[in-house]
Amino acid sequence: MITEEHVRDLLRSRADDPTLVVVQGRAQVVPAAELDSDDYRGAIEVVSAEDLGRRIGARPPSDQDITTLARTLDAAVAELGA
């Protein structure tokens, strides 16, 4: 469900406070301000770009970092049953 492309989208998003969410079985990056809208009601918040940035640190993530992050986030979502 969570792929490397989702992680890349989150990291390069120019949205205001981008957040990776799962809604209706799909992962997507949305601005945090939209999470209160009807379109995202009930969405599972996976991780914000800010939190992901803290995990990665100041250096640009490698392809391996992106793969590892995607697998870790995917496993966390799977445990939630999303």
PAZASE-727637 format. One record per atom (N, C-alpha, C, O): residue number from 1; residue in three letters; z, x, y. Coordinates in steps of 0.2 Angstrom, whole numbers, plus 5000, padded with zeros to 4 digits. Atoms other than C-alpha are relative to their C-alpha. Layout:
<NUM,"Ala",<Z,X,Y>>
...
END
This chain:
<1,"Met",<5000,5004,4994>>
<1,"Met",<5000,5000,5000>>
<1,"Met",<5000,5004,5006>>
<1,"Met",<4996,5004,5011>>
<2,"Ile",<5000,4995,4994>>
<2,"Ile",<5005,5014,5013>>
<2,"Ile",<4996,5006,4998>>
<2,"Ile",<4997,5009,4993>>
<3,"Thr",<5004,4994,5002>>
<3,"Thr",<4991,5027,5013>>
<3,"Thr",<5001,5005,5005>>
<3,"Thr",<5004,5004,5010>>
<4,"Glu",<5000,4995,4995>>
<4,"Glu",<4988,5043,5022>>
<4,"Glu",<4997,4998,5006>>
<4,"Glu",<4999,5000,5012>>
<5,"Glu",<5003,5002,4994>>
<5,"Glu",<4977,5034,5034>>
<5,"Glu",<5005,4996,5004>>
<5,"Glu",<5004,4996,5010>>
<6,"His",<4995,5004,4996>>
<6,"His",<4991,5022,5039>>
<6,"His",<5005,5005,5004>>
<6,"His",<5006,5004,5010>>
<7,"Val",<4996,4995,4996>>
<7,"Val",<5002,5038,5043>>
<7,"Val",<4996,5003,5005>>
<7,"Val",<4999,5004,5011>>
<8,"Arg",<5004,4997,4994>>
<8,"Arg",<4988,5046,5053>>
<8,"Arg",<4999,4995,5006>>
<8,"Arg",<5000,4997,5011>>
<9,"Asp",<5001,5006,4995>>
<9,"Asp",<4985,5029,5062>>
<9,"Asp",<5007,5000,5004>>
<9,"Asp",<5006,5000,5011>>
<10,"Leu",<4993,5000,4996>>
<10,"Leu",<5004,5029,5067>>
<10,"Leu",<5001,5006,5004>>
<10,"Leu",<5003,5005,5010>>
<11,"Leu",<4999,4994,4997>>
<11,"Leu",<5004,5047,5072>>
<11,"Leu",<4996,5001,5006>>
<11,"Leu",<4997,5003,5011>>
<12,"Arg",<5005,4999,4995>>
<12,"Arg",<4989,5046,5083>>
<12,"Arg",<4999,4993,5005>>
<12,"Arg",<4995,4993,5010>>
<13,"Ser",<5000,5006,4996>>
<13,"Ser",<4992,5028,5090>>
<13,"Ser",<5002,5001,5007>>
<13,"Ser",<5007,5005,5009>>
<14,"Arg",<4998,4999,4993>>
<14,"Arg",<4992,5027,5109>>
<14,"Arg",<5004,4993,5002>>
<14,"Arg",<5005,4993,5008>>
<15,"Ala",<4996,5006,4999>>
<15,"Ala",<5001,5010,5108>>
<15,"Ala",<5007,5002,5003>>
<15,"Ala",<5010,5007,5001>>
<16,"Asp",<4993,4999,4997>>
<16,"Asp",<5018,5008,5117>>
<16,"Asp",<5005,4999,4994>>
<16,"Asp",<5005,4993,4991>>
<17,"Asp",<4995,5000,5006>>
<17,"Asp",<5031,5012,5103>>
<17,"Asp",<4997,4997,4994>>
<17,"Asp",<4999,4992,4991>>
<18,"Pro",<5004,5003,5006>>
<18,"Pro",<5019,5010,5088>>
<18,"Pro",<5005,5000,4994>>
<18,"Pro",<5009,5005,4993>>
<19,"Thr",<4996,5000,5006>>
<19,"Thr",<5027,5005,5072>>
<19,"Thr",<4996,4998,4994>>
<19,"Thr",<4991,4993,4995>>
<20,"Leu",<5004,5002,5006>>
<20,"Leu",<5020,5004,5054>>
<20,"Leu",<5004,4994,4997>>
<20,"Leu",<5010,4995,4996>>
<21,"Val",<4997,5006,5003>>
<21,"Val",<5024,4987,5047>>
<21,"Val",<4996,4998,4994>>
<21,"Val",<4990,4999,4993>>
<22,"Val",<5004,5003,5006>>
<22,"Val",<5019,4977,5031>>
<22,"Val",<5001,4993,5002>>
<22,"Val",<5007,4990,5002>>
<23,"Val",<5000,5007,4998>>
<23,"Val",<5015,4959,5035>>
<23,"Val",<4994,4997,4995>>
<23,"Val",<4989,4999,4995>>
<24,"Gln",<5004,5004,5005>>
<24,"Gln",<5007,4947,5022>>
<24,"Gln",<4997,5005,4995>>
<24,"Gln",<4991,5004,4994>>
<25,"Gly",<5002,4996,5005>>
<25,"Gly",<5005,4961,5010>>
<25,"Gly",<4995,5006,5002>>
<25,"Gly",<4992,5010,4998>>
<26,"Arg",<5005,4994,4997>>
<26,"Arg",<4995,4973,5022>>
<26,"Arg",<5004,5004,5005>>
<26,"Arg",<5009,5002,5008>>
<27,"Ala",<4997,4995,4995>>
<27,"Ala",<5001,4988,5031>>
<27,"Ala",<4996,5001,5006>>
<27,"Ala",<4990,5001,5006>>
<28,"Gln",<5004,4999,4994>>
<28,"Gln",<4996,4990,5049>>
<28,"Gln",<5005,5003,5005>>
<28,"Gln",<5011,5002,5005>>
<29,"Val",<4996,4997,4994>>
<29,"Val",<5002,4999,5065>>
<29,"Val",<4999,4995,5006>>
<29,"Val",<4994,4993,5008>>
<30,"Val",<5000,5004,4995>>
<30,"Val",<5007,4988,5079>>
<30,"Val",<5005,5002,5005>>
<30,"Val",<5010,5006,5004>>
<31,"Pro",<4995,4998,4995>>
<31,"Pro",<5016,4990,5096>>
<31,"Pro",<5006,4996,4998>>
<31,"Pro",<5006,4990,4996>>
<32,"Ala",<4993,5004,5002>>
<32,"Ala",<5035,4986,5093>>
<32,"Ala",<5001,4994,5004>>
<32,"Ala",<5004,4989,5002>>
<33,"Ala",<4999,5007,4996>>
<33,"Ala",<5034,4973,5107>>
<33,"Ala",<4997,4994,4997>>
<33,"Ala",<4999,4989,4999>>
<34,"Glu",<5004,5005,5003>>
<34,"Glu",<5022,4963,5097>>
<34,"Glu",<5004,4997,4994>>
<34,"Glu",<5002,4992,4991>>
<35,"Leu",<4996,5002,5006>>
<35,"Leu",<5035,4962,5082>>
<35,"Leu",<5003,4993,5001>>
<35,"Leu",<5005,4990,4996>>
<36,"Asp",<4997,5007,4999>>
<36,"Asp",<5043,4946,5090>>
<36,"Asp",<4995,4995,5001>>
<36,"Asp",<4997,4989,5001>>
<37,"Ser",<5005,5005,4999>>
<37,"Ser",<5026,4937,5091>>
<37,"Ser",<5000,4996,4993>>
<37,"Ser",<5002,4999,4988>>
<38,"Asp",<5001,5004,5006>>
<38,"Asp",<5022,4924,5078>>
<38,"Asp",<4995,5003,4995>>
<38,"Asp",<4996,5002,4989>>
<39,"Asp",<5005,4996,5004>>
<39,"Asp",<5008,4935,5071>>
<39,"Asp",<5004,5005,4995>>
<39,"Asp",<5002,5006,4990>>
<40,"Tyr",<4996,4995,5004>>
<40,"Tyr",<5022,4947,5065>>
<40,"Tyr",<5007,4998,4998>>
<40,"Tyr",<5011,5002,4995>>
<41,"Arg",<4994,5003,5003>>
<41,"Arg",<5036,4936,5061>>
<41,"Arg",<5001,5001,4993>>
<41,"Arg",<4996,4999,4989>>
<42,"Gly",<4999,4999,5008>>
<42,"Gly",<5043,4941,5044>>
<42,"Gly",<4998,5007,4998>>
<42,"Gly",<4998,5009,4992>>
<43,"Ala",<5003,4994,5002>>
<43,"Ala",<5035,4958,5045>>
<43,"Ala",<5006,5005,4998>>
<43,"Ala",<5011,5004,5001>>
<44,"Ile",<4995,4995,5002>>
<44,"Ile",<5044,4972,5036>>
<44,"Ile",<4998,5007,5005>>
<44,"Ile",<4993,5009,5004>>
<45,"Glu",<5001,4994,4997>>
<45,"Glu",<5046,4987,5048>>
<45,"Glu",<5001,5006,4996>>
<45,"Glu",<5007,5007,4993>>
<46,"Val",<4999,4994,5004>>
<46,"Val",<5043,5003,5039>>
<46,"Val",<5002,5006,5003>>
<46,"Val",<5007,5009,5001>>
<47,"Val",<4998,4995,4996>>
<47,"Val",<5044,5016,5052>>
<47,"Val",<4997,5000,5006>>
<47,"Val",<4991,4998,5007>>
<48,"Ser",<5003,5000,4993>>
<48,"Ser",<5041,5019,5070>>
<48,"Ser",<4997,5007,5001>>
<48,"Ser",<4999,5012,4997>>
<49,"Ala",<5003,4993,4998>>
<49,"Ala",<5030,5034,5077>>
<49,"Ala",<5006,5005,5002>>
<49,"Ala",<5006,5011,5000>>
<50,"Glu",<4995,4995,4998>>
<50,"Glu",<5046,5041,5085>>
<50,"Glu",<5004,5002,4994>>
<50,"Glu",<5006,5008,4994>>
<51,"Asp",<4996,4998,5005>>
<51,"Asp",<5056,5041,5069>>
<51,"Asp",<4996,5005,4995>>
<51,"Asp",<4999,5009,4993>>
<52,"Leu",<5004,4996,5004>>
<52,"Leu",<5041,5048,5059>>
<52,"Leu",<5000,5007,5004>>
<52,"Leu",<5000,5012,5000>>
<53,"Gly",<5000,4993,4996>>
<53,"Gly",<5040,5062,5073>>
<53,"Gly",<5006,5004,4999>>
<53,"Gly",<5005,5010,4998>>
<54,"Arg",<4994,4997,5001>>
<54,"Arg",<5058,5066,5070>>
<54,"Arg",<5000,5003,4993>>
<54,"Arg",<5002,5009,4992>>
<55,"Arg",<5000,4998,5006>>
<55,"Arg",<5055,5068,5052>>
<55,"Arg",<4995,5007,4999>>
<55,"Arg",<4997,5011,4995>>
<56,"Ile",<5005,4994,5000>>
<56,"Ile",<5040,5080,5055>>
<56,"Ile",<5002,5006,5004>>
<56,"Ile",<5001,5011,5001>>
<57,"Gly",<4999,4995,4995>>
<57,"Gly",<5046,5090,5069>>
<57,"Gly",<4995,5001,5005>>
<57,"Gly",<4990,4997,5006>>
<58,"Ala",<5004,4999,4994>>
<58,"Ala",<5037,5098,5083>>
<58,"Ala",<4993,5002,4998>>
<58,"Ala",<4988,5001,5002>>
<59,"Arg",<5006,4997,5002>>
<59,"Arg",<5023,5106,5073>>
<59,"Arg",<4995,4994,4997>>
<59,"Arg",<4998,4989,4995>>
<60,"Pro",<5005,5005,5003>>
<60,"Pro",<5007,5096,5068>>
<60,"Pro",<5001,4999,4993>>
<60,"Pro",<5001,5005,4989>>
<61,"Pro",<5000,5000,5007>>
<61,"Pro",<5008,5089,5051>>
<61,"Pro",<4994,5002,4996>>
<61,"Pro",<4988,5001,4998>>
<62,"Ser",<5006,4997,5004>>
<62,"Ser",<4997,5097,5037>>
<62,"Ser",<4998,4994,4996>>
<62,"Ser",<5001,4988,4996>>
<63,"Asp",<5002,5005,5005>>
<63,"Asp",<4987,5086,5025>>
<63,"Asp",<5005,4999,4995>>
<63,"Asp",<5006,4993,4993>>
<64,"Gln",<4995,5001,5005>>
<64,"Gln",<5000,5089,5012>>
<64,"Gln",<5006,4996,5003>>
<64,"Gln",<5009,4992,5000>>
<65,"Asp",<4994,5003,4997>>
<65,"Asp",<5014,5083,5024>>
<65,"Asp",<4998,4992,5001>>
<65,"Asp",<5002,4988,4999>>
<66,"Ile",<5002,5007,5000>>
<66,"Ile",<5004,5067,5027>>
<66,"Ile",<5000,4996,4994>>
<66,"Ile",<5002,4991,4993>>
<67,"Thr",<5000,5003,5006>>
<67,"Thr",<5001,5064,5009>>
<67,"Thr",<5008,4999,4997>>
<67,"Thr",<5009,4993,4995>>
<68,"Thr",<4993,5000,5002>>
<68,"Thr",<5020,5067,5005>>
<68,"Thr",<5003,4994,5004>>
<68,"Thr",<5007,4990,5001>>
<69,"Leu",<4997,5005,4996>>
<69,"Leu",<5025,5055,5020>>
<69,"Leu",<4997,4993,4997>>
<69,"Leu",<5001,4988,4996>>
<70,"Ala",<5003,5007,5002>>
<70,"Ala",<5013,5041,5014>>
<70,"Ala",<5003,4998,4993>>
<70,"Ala",<5005,4993,4992>>
<71,"Arg",<4997,5002,5006>>
<71,"Arg",<5020,5042,4996>>
<71,"Arg",<5007,4998,5000>>
<71,"Arg",<5009,4994,4997>>
<72,"Thr",<4993,5002,4999>>
<72,"Thr",<5038,5042,5002>>
<72,"Thr",<5000,4993,5003>>
<72,"Thr",<5005,4989,5001>>
<73,"Leu",<4999,5007,4997>>
<73,"Leu",<5035,5027,5013>>
<73,"Leu",<4997,4995,4995>>
<73,"Leu",<5000,4989,4995>>
<74,"Asp",<5002,5005,5004>>
<74,"Asp",<5025,5018,5000>>
<74,"Asp",<5005,4999,4994>>
<74,"Asp",<5006,4993,4993>>
<75,"Ala",<4995,5002,5005>>
<75,"Ala",<5039,5020,4987>>
<75,"Ala",<5006,4996,5003>>
<75,"Ala",<5008,4992,5000>>
<76,"Ala",<4995,5004,4996>>
<76,"Ala",<5051,5014,5000>>
<76,"Ala",<4998,4992,5000>>
<76,"Ala",<5003,4988,4999>>
<77,"Val",<5002,5007,4999>>
<77,"Val",<5041,4998,5003>>
<77,"Val",<5000,4997,4993>>
<77,"Val",<5002,4991,4993>>
<78,"Ala",<5000,5003,5007>>
<78,"Ala",<5039,4996,4984>>
<78,"Ala",<5007,4998,4998>>
<78,"Ala",<5007,4993,4995>>
<79,"Glu",<4993,5002,5002>>
<79,"Glu",<5057,4996,4982>>
<79,"Glu",<5003,4994,5003>>
<79,"Glu",<5007,4990,5000>>
<80,"Leu",<4998,5006,4996>>
<80,"Leu",<5059,4982,4995>>
<80,"Leu",<4996,4994,4997>>
<80,"Leu",<4998,4988,4999>>
<81,"Gly",<5003,5005,5003>>
<81,"Gly",<5047,4972,4985>>
<81,"Gly",<4994,4997,5004>>
<81,"Gly",<4992,4991,5003>>
<82,"Ala",<5005,5003,4995>>
<82,"Ala",<5034,4970,4999>>
<82,"Ala",<4993,5001,4997>>
<82,"Ala",<4988,4999,5000>>
END
